[in-house]
Amino acid sequence: MTERPMLDPDLADAARHLLLTCRISSTEDPLRYRAVLRGRRELSDFFRMELGWDLHIHDVSGVVRLHKRRDDVPGDRGPRLQRRTGRGDLAPAPVLVLAALVCEQLWRRPRISLRELLQSVAQVCAAETGTGRLPPFRIVATDGVSKREAQAAREDIVDAIKLLQADGEISVDADLDRAVTDENAEVFITADRDSLANKFASLSPTLLSLSTRPVEAHVAALTAVSLPDAEPDAVMQRQAGVEGRRLTALRRVVDDPAADPGDDPNPVGYLATSTGRERALNLASSLGLVTTVRRDWWEIVDPTGTTSDADFPQGRKTERQAALALLSHLPFHGADEISADEILALFDEVRQDMPRWAAGYAERLPALVRAAAAELVTAGLLRQAGDSRWRILPGVHLWRIRVRQGQAGREGRHRAAADDNAGTSGLGEQL
């Protein structure tokens, strides 16, 4: 196999940043923006040839945007609600729909007050009430609409506006949080039409006739590069063909924390072939990613932390410690799946060894079970297999966990070492 050229190291940092945010602005990140301009041809060719993704550089607005396409969109990925502290939850579907409706109104009127925007969006949603294609959006407490429901609608559209603001699409001249409770708050929203036009890269939902397609086929249609490619037969051929399998595998390597070589329509997965393995390793290396390869599993880590906003296994919060305690048990579980009851029993046993651990969850350990499992799902170590059940993925064998307790106590299966520091902590190391 002829080794493909590596990406210029000076461009690797910008490429990793684009993998996470899909966007670089000249005003917010001038150093990376200038790096992209210097290597625009190489970077554009790299994303197009290796991953089938388009990189657009908009010189007028000073924005670089990577349009990522995947048939297998991760369910735990997406825009997160903007919160003053902490990491917000994934934005729910109604908020994402409202974000699109806000863009529609701002395209027509690039500067608009929040009050006018609320009224315009409410009118659009009311017109579609009978079709069920848009969520109800009632912002005035009247007969049949409670004050709480009206305020929740205002909270949703404020969350939608914050998503667009964080993405650099719009600017706001006042505090949005105040507008949730104060109906008389004067807030003006300003947008740039070029930025709005560059935000969306899918084919027109109207031309695709999405309403006539089953819901499970929408993603494949929206990620097609042309109308003929969006037809069901063309989608199946694309996904099963060599090029489609290559793109699916390589996109997982650079975009996910782990990849399963066996998850492939072909009996021999692309990553299981020598050609596919070398190409994927070369791609990851050119981006500065570190890859650990087993016959049945690929684990991908970014030492710089640029390509992901996940910080596992760092952190001392109880939910992270619980995830590490669970991870220490999984390689020896003896079954392919684990249930919530089994995790609960494990945590009960841990608390017998460490009575002070997770004291805040003493009366609600089931909530800690769900939080710990969610941490490992995000890290690519568990996969939801049903209601309160998770499939254990091979990546658990690449980790070794040591649990340390500050207070003196008996040596137990969950207490590998003790030190003089107060509290309990888990240390995760990847082999």
N, C-alpha and C positions, 0 to 999 in steps of 0.2 A: 504494500500500500504506500502511495506517495503521501508523505506527511504534509498536511495543510499548513499554510503560513499561520504563525501565531499572531494574535492581536498585539499591536504595539503596547508595551507596558505603560506608556504615558496615557493611553486611552482606556486602560483596564478599569481604573477607578470610576471614570465617567460611565463606562458600560455597566458596571455593577450598580451604580446609583440609578441608572435608567431601568434596570431590572426590577428595582423596588418601587420607584415612584413614577416611572414612565415619562418623566418630565424634568427638564432643566431650564431654568430661567436666567437670563442675563442679569437681571436685577437682584435676584435672590442668591444666585450661585455663579458669580462671574468667572471664577477660576475654571470650574468644570465646563462652563459654556464656551470659554475661549479654547479649551482643550478639544472640545467637539468640533469647533470651527476649523481648527488646524488639521484635524484628522477626519473631516466629514466624509470623504469618499471611502476611506478604509473602514470607518465605523459603520457606515451605511451598508457597504458590501458585506461586512461581517455578519450583521444581523439578518440581512436578506438571504445570504447563501447558507448560513449555518442553521438559522432558526425560522426562516420564512417570515420574518417580521419587518415591517417598514419603519424606517427612521425618517421623520420629517423635520427639517430645520426651517423655521419661519423667521427670516431675517428681519422683517418689519417689526414684528411683535417681540423679537428676541427670545423665542421659546423653541426648545428642542423637545419633540414628543416621539416616544416609541410606542407604536401601535402593536400591542401583543395580541396574538390570536391563539386560542386553544380550544380544541374540541372537548377536552376533558377538564372543564373549568373546576378548580378546587372549591369544594363547598364551604371551606373555612376561610376563604380569602375574599377580600373586597374592601370598599371604603369603610372606614371606622368613624363613628360619631365623635365629633370634636368636643372634648371635655377639658376643663381647666386643669385638672390633675388626673393622673393615671391614663391608662390606655382604654379608650372608649370601646364599646361593643360594636360588632358589625352593624352597619346601617340596615334596618329592615326594609323590606320591599316598598312599603308606602313612602318612605323617605326618599328612596332612589327614584321612584316615579315622580315625586314632587320636584326633585332636582331637575329631571328632564323637562317638566312643565315650566319651571322657573327659567330654564334656558330658552324655551320657546317664547316666553313673554319678553325676555330681555333681548332676544333677537329682533323683536318688533319694536321695542322701546328700550334702547341701551341705558337709559337712566329713568328710574321709576321709584316711587316711594313704596315702602313696605305695605302701607294701607292699600294702595292701588294694586300692588302685586297680589295681595291676599284676595281681593275682590275678583281679579281676573282669573286666578287659578280656581277659585270657588265656582265661578261661572262655567269654566271648561269642564270641571268635574261634574257639576250638576247636569250639564248637557249630555253626559255619558252615563248618567245614573241607571238608565234602563238597560244598557248593554253589559254592565259589569266590567268594562274594560279599564275603568279608572276607579280608584278608591274614593269613598265618600270624603268630602272635605267641607265641613260646616264650621264656620268661624264665628258665628253669632249665636248666642244662647237665646233660643226662642222655643216655641212649643215643639216638643219632641227632640230638642237638642239641649242637653244639660250644659251648665257652665264648665264642668270638667271636660266634657267632650270638645267644646269649643276651644278651651285652652290647650288640650292635647293636640288639636289640629294646628294651632299656632306653634306649638313646640316642634311638631314635625317639619313644618316649612322653615322654621329657623334652623333646625338641624340640616335641612337640605341646602340652605343658603351657606351655612358654615362649611359644608363639604366643598361647595364651589369656591368659596373664599380661600380655603386651605389649598385648593388645587390651582390657585392663581387666576381663575377665570373671571372673578368679579371683585369689586371693592365695596366696602360698606363704611359709611361716615359716622356711625354711632354704635352704641352697645346693643347688640341683638338680644342678649338675655333679658334686658329690661323690656323689650317689645313683647315678650311672652305674656307678661302680666299687665303691662300698661298699654291699653288699646290706643291711647293718644300719643304714644311715643313717635317722634318724627325720625324716621330712618330712611335714607336714600341709598339705593343700590345702583352701581354703575358697572357696565360690562363693555368689553371690546368685542365687536362682531367677529373680527378675525380669530380671536381666541376661541369664541364659541364654535365657529365653523370648523376649527381644527380639533376640537375636543372629540367629536364623534367620527369613527372611521368605518363603521359597519355599512353594509348596503341598506337602502331604504326599506324599513319594515313594510311599507305599503307595496313597493315593487316586489318584495319577497312574499307577499300575501301570507303573512304570519298567522292571521286569523284562521286560515284554512289548514294550517299545519298542526299536528299534535304538539303539545307543550314540550315534550322531550326532544323534539327535532328543532326547536328554536335556536339553541346555541350553535348547532352545526350550520344552520342557515345563516345566522348573523356573522359567523366567522369565515364564511366563504369569501373568496376574492372577486367573484363575478357571479352574475345571475345563473348562468349554466352550471357553475360549480355548486350552487345551492340546491339543485334538484336532488331528491332522495337517492337516486341511483348513483349520481356523481359523488355524493357524500360517502356512500358505502365504498365505492371504488377508491376514493381518495384515502380513506382511513385504512383500507386493507392493502393498498399498494406499497411498494418499497419506499417511495418518497414520503408517503403519509406516515408510515411506521417510523421512519427515520426522524421526521420532524416531531412526532409525538414523544419519542424517547428522549431526544436531545432537549426538548422544551422542559421535560420533567427534570432532567439533570440540572439545568441552570435555574429552574424556577421553583423547585420543591426541595424540602429537606431530605427526601429519600426517593428512590426509584426502584421499582420491582422489575427485574429483567424478564420475568415470566408473564407480566401483564401486557400481552401482545396478541393480536389476532392470528399471528403465525405460530406454528408449533415451536419454532426456535425464535425467541425474541431477538430484536435488533441488537440490544445491549449484550446478548449472549454470544454474538458472533465476534470474531476477531476484528473485523473491519469496523463494526459498530462500537465495540469497546474502545478501540484506539481513537476513533473519531471523537467519541464522547469524552474520553480522558483528555485529549488535546484541547477540546473546547473548554472544559472546566479549568484546565491549567492556564489557558490564555486569559481567562477572566480572574485568575488568582484564587480559584476555589480549590479546596482540598477534598479529595474523593477517597473514601474507603470502600473497596470492592470485595464483596463475597460472591460466590457463585449464584446465590439466590437473592442478593440485596446490594443496593448501592446507597451509601450514606454520603451526603454532600454538606460541607461546612465552609462558611466564609470566615476566615480568621479576622477580617477587618470589621465584620458585622454590618457591612454596607448593604448587602442584598436582601436583608430581612430585618423587620422590626421586632422579631422574636428574640428574647434574650435567654432562652433555656440553655444550660441549667443554672445560670446565674440568678442571684436573688435569695433573700431570706424570708420571704413571706410564707405563711403557713401552707398555702395552696401549692407553692413550688416545692416545699419540703415534703409534702404529702406525695407529690408526683415522683420525687426522687425515692421516697420509701417504697412506693409501688414499683418503680423501675427496678429497684434492687431485688424484688421478688420475682419479677416476670421471667427471667431466664430459667428459673427453677420451678415454674408453675406446673409443668407437666401436661399441659393441654394447649390447644390452639386458641382457645377463647377464655376470657375471664368475665365473671358476672359482677354486678354491683354488690351482691351479698358476699361474694368471696373477698372483694376489696374491703368491704366493711369489716369482715372478720380479721383481715390483715391489720387494719388500723386499730382495731380493739386490742390486738396482740401487741402492737407497737406502743400503745398507751399504757399497757401493763408494765412494759419495760421503762417507759418514760412518762410518768403520770402528768407531768407539767406540759407535755407537748400538746399542741392543738387544743388548749383549754377553752378557747373561744368557740370551738366546734363541739364541745363535750355533749351538748344536747341536740346537735344536728349534724352528726357524722355523715349521714347520707349526702348532704350538700357538699361536704368535703370530698366525698368519693367522686361525685360528678365533676367537681373542679379539678381534681388531680387527673382524672381520666382525660378531661378536655385539654390539659396541659400536654399530655403525652400524644394526643391526637394531633395537636398543632405541631409537635416536634417530629411527627412521622413515625412514632413508635407504637401507636395503637390505631385501630380503625373501627369506627362504629359498625357493629354487626347486627344490631337490633335494639329493641327496647332494653336498656340497662345491661347490654352485653357488648364486649369489645373483642375484636380479633387482635391477637398478639403478633406483631410484625417482626421479621428476623433482625431488624436493627437493634433490638434490645440486647442482643448478644455482643454488641460492640461497646457496651458501657459497663463500667465497674463503679459501684456506689459504696462510699464509706459514710457511716452515720456516726456523728460525734455528739456526746451529751456533756453539758457543762457540770452537772451535779454528780456527785459520786453515786454509784449504784451498781447493781450486779451486772456482770458481763452477760449479754444475751445475744440472741441471733440477730437482733436489730441494733445492737450497740457494739460496733466494731472497735471503737477507740474512745478515750475520754481525754479532755484537756481542762485547763483552768478557766476557760471563757464561759461566761454565763449564757444560758440558753441552749437551744438545740439547733444544729445545722446539718445539712446534707451536702456532701461534696460529690459532684458527678464528673467522671473522667471518661473520655472517649478513647477506646483502645486503638 
